[in-house]
Amino acid sequence: MYSEDEAHIRALIETWMVATRAGDVEAVMGLMTDDVVFLMPGRPAMSRADFEAAAKLQAGDAGPRIDGTSEIQEVQVAGDWAFTWSQLSVTVTPPGGAAPPIVRSGPVLTLFRKERGRWLLARDANMLAVQAPPPT
């Protein structure tokens, strides 16, 4: 069984995945700190405002459908900080099937901070790479 903190962090990740799948930008934004930073290969660091703007552009019927899985490999809690590393796979399907889905997958290291008794995502570094489509 998990500690209470680990269970809360695992629930946050699951809530993030469900809200992303549903296109619920406000729910996702409520899961992160004000000073959150996202790090991705070949791109500049992304702030909370940058993340929100990108998420809002993708939300709704005109945006792509986003689905994914997060396989948590490790959770460590140290006071008001915690980290997870996981294997993440994200499939982005363009609206109307205009193009084939794009699958990105790879490891992710995420730092969480406990604020006012609640765990929030504070830093996220992902190494997602585009996966080649299966041979036809």
Backbone as CSV, one residue per row, in Angstrom:
resi,resn,N_x,N_y,N_z,CA_x,CA_y,CA_z,C_x,C_y,C_z
1,MET,0.837,-1.185,0.000,0.000,0.000,0.000,0.881,1.247,0.000
2,TYR,0.329,2.337,-0.469,1.073,3.589,-0.561,0.864,4.451,0.679
3,SER,1.871,5.304,0.956,1.683,6.304,1.999,0.609,7.284,1.530
4,GLU,0.092,8.084,2.452,-0.940,9.061,2.097,-0.417,10.050,1.055
5,ASP,0.817,10.531,1.238,1.389,11.471,0.269,1.539,10.824,-1.102
6,GLU,2.074,9.613,-1.141,2.242,8.944,-2.432,0.896,8.705,-3.100
7,ALA,-0.105,8.330,-2.335,-1.437,8.111,-2.906,-1.984,9.406,-3.503
8,HIS,-1.752,10.549,-2.820,-2.219,11.842,-3.343,-1.500,12.195,-4.647
9,ILE,-0.213,11.936,-4.709,0.553,12.231,-5.921,0.093,11.348,-7.073
10,ARG,-0.093,10.075,-6.814,-0.595,9.164,-7.856,-1.981,9.601,-8.339
11,ALA,-2.829,10.046,-7.417,-4.161,10.524,-7.792,-4.067,11.800,-8.632
12,LEU,-3.127,12.689,-8.288,-2.932,13.910,-9.073,-2.558,13.556,-10.513
13,ILE,-1.657,12.607,-10.680,-1.238,12.209,-12.032,-2.419,11.628,-12.802
14,GLU,-3.212,10.789,-12.152,-4.382,10.210,-12.820,-5.396,11.295,-13.175
15,THR,-5.616,12.236,-12.263,-6.532,13.344,-12.543,-6.036,14.163,-13.727
16,TRP,-4.722,14.405,-13.781,-4.114,15.145,-14.899,-4.401,14.424,-16.220
17,MET,-4.211,13.106,-16.235,-4.417,12.342,-17.460,-5.884,12.379,-17.898
18,VAL,-6.791,12.215,-16.952,-8.229,12.237,-17.255,-8.649,13.617,-17.748
19,ALA,-8.202,14.672,-17.072,-8.564,16.038,-17.468,-7.986,16.385,-18.839
20,THR,-6.776,15.944,-19.110,-6.167,16.190,-20.426,-6.981,15.502,-21.513
21,ARG,-7.329,14.247,-21.280,-8.139,13.476,-22.229,-9.459,14.193,-22.511
22,ALA,-10.047,14.796,-21.472,-11.335,15.479,-21.595,-11.208,16.907,-22.137
23,GLY,-9.983,17.403,-22.274,-9.773,18.776,-22.720,-10.139,19.802,-21.656
24,ASP,-10.091,19.407,-20.388,-10.457,20.274,-19.266,-9.233,21.070,-18.802
25,VAL,-8.970,22.162,-19.481,-7.791,22.986,-19.219,-7.809,23.529,-17.793
26,GLU,-8.956,23.973,-17.320,-9.029,24.557,-15.971,-8.665,23.525,-14.913
27,ALA,-9.111,22.294,-15.078,-8.772,21.241,-14.107,-7.266,21.001,-14.100
28,VAL,-6.656,20.938,-15.273,-5.213,20.717,-15.355,-4.467,21.885,-14.714
29,MET,-4.893,23.098,-14.980,-4.212,24.271,-14.417,-4.284,24.261,-12.890
30,GLY,-5.331,23.719,-12.337,-5.476,23.647,-10.890,-4.570,22.631,-10.227
31,LEU,-3.828,21.865,-11.016,-2.948,20.825,-10.484,-1.485,21.254,-10.432
32,MET,-1.208,22.529,-10.770,0.191,22.971,-10.825,0.405,24.244,-10.015
33,THR,1.662,24.443,-9.623,2.037,25.639,-8.881,2.039,26.856,-9.807
34,ASP,2.031,28.041,-9.209,2.088,29.273,-10.006,3.410,29.417,-10.732
35,ASP,4.493,28.849,-10.156,5.823,28.994,-10.749,6.279,27.730,-11.490
36,VAL,5.340,26.910,-11.924,5.663,25.663,-12.609,6.558,25.919,-13.831
37,VAL,7.430,24.953,-14.128,8.289,25.023,-15.310,8.262,23.653,-15.983
38,PHE,8.068,23.661,-17.305,8.090,22.437,-18.106,9.325,22.472,-18.997
39,LEU,10.082,21.385,-18.991,11.290,21.274,-19.794,11.102,20.152,-20.815
40,MET,11.402,20.471,-22.078,11.265,19.505,-23.168,12.470,19.613,-24.080
41,PRO,12.870,18.498,-24.679,14.042,18.529,-25.557,13.854,19.498,-26.728
42,GLY,14.882,20.290,-26.988,14.885,21.171,-28.150,13.954,22.364,-28.074
43,ARG,13.392,22.618,-26.902,12.471,23.740,-26.748,12.872,24.565,-25.529
44,PRO,12.526,25.855,-25.546,12.796,26.654,-24.352,11.878,26.216,-23.213
45,ALA,12.268,26.526,-21.986,11.436,26.224,-20.833,10.059,26.861,-21.017
46,MET,9.027,26.144,-20.567,7.651,26.616,-20.707,7.113,26.992,-19.322
47,SER,6.574,28.205,-19.215,5.997,28.693,-17.959,4.531,28.257,-17.863
48,ARG,3.942,28.563,-16.753,2.515,28.281,-16.547,1.671,28.990,-17.613
49,ALA,1.963,30.263,-17.855,1.206,31.033,-18.850,1.361,30.428,-20.247
50,ASP,2.585,30.017,-20.586,2.824,29.378,-21.886,2.026,28.085,-22.003
51,PHE,2.062,27.276,-20.935,1.337,26.009,-20.930,-0.159,26.252,-21.112
52,GLU,-0.696,27.205,-20.352,-2.128,27.485,-20.422,-2.536,27.952,-21.817
53,ALA,-1.744,28.834,-22.417,-2.062,29.324,-23.760,-2.069,28.173,-24.768
54,ALA,-1.069,27.304,-24.709,-1.001,26.169,-25.632,-2.168,25.210,-25.399
55,ALA,-2.486,24.955,-24.134,-3.585,24.028,-23.814,-4.914,24.574,-24.306
56,LYS,-5.139,25.873,-24.152,-6.402,26.467,-24.605,-6.534,26.421,-26.123
57,LEU,-5.418,26.561,-26.830,-5.453,26.451,-28.293,-5.847,25.048,-28.744
58,GLN,-5.476,24.049,-27.956,-5.748,22.665,-28.328,-7.094,22.160,-27.825
59,ALA,-7.718,22.885,-26.899,-8.974,22.422,-26.291,-10.148,22.645,-27.242
60,GLY,-11.203,21.908,-27.016,-12.428,22.088,-27.793,-12.472,21.188,-29.010
61,ASP,-13.591,21.240,-29.680,-13.831,20.356,-30.824,-12.896,20.620,-31.999
62,ALA,-12.410,21.849,-32.129,-11.536,22.185,-33.255,-10.096,21.736,-33.022
63,GLY,-9.779,21.369,-31.802,-8.414,20.969,-31.475,-8.200,19.474,-31.635
64,PRO,-6.976,19.046,-31.456,-6.667,17.618,-31.570,-7.221,16.839,-30.372
65,ARG,-7.372,15.549,-30.557,-7.745,14.669,-29.443,-6.443,14.178,-28.828
66,ILE,-6.327,14.305,-27.515,-5.101,13.917,-26.819,-5.426,12.783,-25.863
67,ASP,-4.656,11.728,-25.947,-4.822,10.586,-25.061,-3.441,10.144,-24.622
68,GLY,-3.367,9.433,-23.527,-2.057,8.993,-23.090,-2.121,8.062,-21.904
69,THR,-0.962,7.524,-21.590,-0.807,6.681,-20.415,0.461,7.099,-19.686
70,SER,0.399,7.012,-18.374,1.555,7.303,-17.541,1.788,6.093,-16.650
71,GLU,2.922,5.469,-16.829,3.287,4.321,-16.007,4.319,4.784,-14.986
72,ILE,3.855,5.007,-13.758,4.718,5.506,-12.699,5.707,4.416,-12.296
73,GLN,6.980,4.757,-12.333,8.041,3.827,-11.992,8.517,4.001,-10.553
74,GLU,8.451,5.261,-10.066,8.975,5.551,-8.738,8.327,6.822,-8.204
75,VAL,8.062,6.816,-6.914,7.600,8.010,-6.200,8.448,8.118,-4.940
76,GLN,9.049,9.286,-4.731,9.830,9.556,-3.525,9.325,10.858,-2.913
77,VAL,9.093,10.840,-1.612,8.610,12.016,-0.897,9.660,12.419,0.132
78,ALA,9.989,13.725,0.157,10.951,14.267,1.124,10.392,15.584,1.646
79,GLY,9.658,15.519,2.735,9.056,16.728,3.302,7.980,17.274,2.388
80,ASP,8.112,18.562,2.021,7.124,19.208,1.157,7.482,19.117,-0.318
81,TRP,8.456,18.285,-0.654,8.845,18.040,-2.041,8.753,16.542,-2.320
82,ALA,8.453,16.226,-3.548,8.416,14.829,-3.971,8.769,14.776,-5.450
83,PHE,9.192,13.601,-5.889,9.402,13.432,-7.323,8.878,12.080,-7.766
84,THR,8.548,12.037,-9.042,8.204,10.774,-9.692,9.019,10.681,-10.961
85,TRP,9.294,9.453,-11.354,9.727,9.263,-12.731,8.793,8.222,-13.294
86,SER,8.433,8.462,-14.535,7.445,7.608,-15.177,7.749,7.477,-16.658
87,GLN,7.095,6.512,-17.253,7.119,6.342,-18.709,5.789,6.901,-19.200
88,LEU,5.863,7.886,-20.069,4.673,8.554,-20.580,4.554,8.288,-22.072
89,SER,3.347,8.022,-22.498,3.053,7.891,-23.923,1.842,8.767,-24.214
90,VAL,1.969,9.649,-25.200,0.903,10.581,-25.558,0.608,10.436,-27.047
91,THR,-0.669,10.261,-27.358,-1.112,10.189,-28.752,-1.942,11.421,-29.057
92,VAL,-1.534,12.164,-30.074,-2.247,13.365,-30.497,-2.850,13.071,-31.873
93,THR,-4.177,13.092,-31.923,-4.891,12.823,-33.172,-5.452,14.138,-33.697
94,PRO,-4.990,14.579,-34.872,-5.489,15.836,-35.427,-7.005,15.783,-35.646
95,PRO,-7.666,16.937,-35.565,-9.119,16.956,-35.741,-9.517,16.469,-37.133
96,GLY,-10.624,15.739,-37.180,-11.165,15.292,-38.461,-10.331,14.253,-39.178
97,GLY,-9.339,13.698,-38.509,-8.510,12.694,-39.158,-7.728,13.234,-40.338
98,ALA,-7.428,14.541,-40.308,-6.722,15.194,-41.414,-5.317,14.639,-41.613
99,ALA,-4.770,14.057,-40.560,-3.434,13.480,-40.619,-3.402,12.314,-39.634
100,PRO,-2.438,11.426,-39.792,-2.371,10.310,-38.844,-1.985,10.793,-37.449
101,PRO,-2.356,10.039,-36.421,-1.982,10.407,-35.055,-0.465,10.442,-34.890
102,ILE,-0.011,11.280,-33.978,1.401,11.376,-33.626,1.553,10.813,-32.219
103,VAL,2.468,9.880,-32.061,2.713,9.273,-30.754,4.091,9.708,-30.278
104,ARG,4.120,10.241,-29.071,5.375,10.600,-28.421,5.448,9.793,-27.137
105,SER,6.628,9.268,-26.848,6.772,8.523,-25.597,8.194,8.645,-25.085
106,GLY,8.333,8.378,-23.782,9.645,8.419,-23.162,9.530,8.665,-21.672
107,PRO,10.680,8.791,-21.014,10.688,9.005,-19.570,10.387,10.455,-19.193
108,VAL,9.823,10.606,-18.001,9.491,11.926,-17.472,9.903,11.972,-16.004
109,LEU,10.545,13.053,-15.602,10.880,13.297,-14.206,10.055,14.507,-13.769
110,THR,9.244,14.325,-12.726,8.341,15.378,-12.279,8.566,15.654,-10.802
111,LEU,8.658,16.944,-10.459,8.782,17.378,-9.063,7.449,17.975,-8.620
112,PHE,7.054,17.619,-7.421,5.824,18.121,-6.826,6.176,18.883,-5.561
113,ARG,5.361,19.888,-5.247,5.553,20.660,-4.020,4.219,20.698,-3.285
114,LYS,4.289,20.512,-1.999,3.082,20.566,-1.173,2.855,22.012,-0.750
115,GLU,1.705,22.560,-1.133,1.333,23.932,-0.791,-0.018,23.912,-0.108
116,ARG,-0.078,24.510,1.070,-1.326,24.554,1.841,-1.954,23.159,1.945
117,GLY,-1.088,22.153,2.200,-1.554,20.791,2.411,-1.926,20.018,1.166
118,ARG,-1.630,20.565,-0.012,-2.038,19.941,-1.267,-0.828,19.789,-2.191
119,TRP,-0.645,18.605,-2.769,0.442,18.370,-3.709,0.100,18.985,-5.056
120,LEU,1.084,19.684,-5.643,0.935,20.317,-6.956,2.185,20.048,-7.789
121,LEU,2.021,19.962,-9.069,3.147,19.780,-9.977,3.931,21.086,-10.050
122,ALA,5.249,21.014,-9.816,6.084,22.221,-9.784,7.107,22.268,-10.923
123,ARG,7.667,21.125,-11.293,8.649,21.053,-12.385,8.412,19.749,-13.127
124,ASP,8.570,19.801,-14.439,8.351,18.605,-15.246,9.374,18.596,-16.375
125,ALA,10.159,17.549,-16.422,11.162,17.400,-17.486,10.857,16.111,-18.228
126,ASN,10.484,16.255,-19.489,10.173,15.045,-20.237,11.133,14.847,-21.389
127,MET,11.345,13.605,-21.698,12.232,13.217,-22.794,11.426,12.517,-23.890
128,LEU,10.201,12.979,-24.112,9.324,12.347,-25.098,9.893,12.525,-26.501
129,ALA,9.859,11.456,-27.245,10.312,11.484,-28.631,9.215,10.920,-29.514
130,VAL,9.128,11.438,-30.720,8.138,10.928,-31.674,8.495,9.487,-32.032
131,GLN,7.496,8.639,-31.948,7.685,7.231,-32.278,7.364,7.009,-33.742
132,ALA,8.176,6.220,-34.397,7.943,5.913,-35.808,6.659,5.095,-35.923
133,PRO,5.862,5.363,-36.972,4.648,4.570,-37.169,5.027,3.123,-37.457
134,PRO,4.143,2.194,-37.118,4.439,0.796,-37.399,4.547,0.561,-38.901
135,PRO,5.386,-0.388,-39.307,5.517,-0.651,-40.743,4.199,-1.142,-41.325
136,THR,3.966,-0.785,-42.567,2.713,-1.206,-43.220,2.919,-2.386,-44.126
